[in-house]
Amino acid sequence: MALRRFALIFGIIYVLIGLAGFIPGLVYDAGNNWGPGGGYLLQAFEVNYLHDVVHLLIGAWGIWAYAAAPRALTYARFVGILYTVLGLYGLLNVAGGVDLPTESIIPLGSLDAILHLASGVVALFFGFGPPARAARTA
């Protein structure tokens, strides 16, 4: 049940984050080159419309995955691996000063990198840790 609950909560959070990126006033335009809708969500997180749509899709998948433990397990594992890789990739930009080629398509640096890495680690815990083992034995 914890695995399914993770998928639902994570999904709802990411749907809300995705929707927030489309609300005028929540995204501060810093004159960046991140494409349509580019700016800082809550003046902290780099976003653009494509980034917001990805958040909406990840969130919708989590809500859908809540219906069955095998779906929730797949979701947690995929999201865990994806967000951990994206977080590490983004940290190259933050810590290493590497100019990421994806930065003009989907911004992944700044606080996004830390948020993606934290999300990935949490999802990996649910996808490969004790909640995953409990779901397989249930």
HELIX and SHEET records of a PDB file:
HELIX    1   1 ALA A    2  ALA A   20  1                                  19    
HELIX    2   2 TYR A   49  ALA A   65  1                                  17    
HELIX    3   3 ALA A   69  GLY A   96  1                                  28    
HELIX    4   4 PRO A  101  SER A  104  5                                   4    
HELIX    5   5 SER A  110  PHE A  128  1                                  19    
HELIX    6   6 PRO A  130  THR A  137  1                                   8    
SHEET    1   A 3 VAL A  27  TYR A  28  0                                        
SHEET    2   A 3 GLY A  39  LEU A  41 -1                                        
SHEET    3   A 3 PHE A  45  VAL A  47 -1                                        
END                                                                             
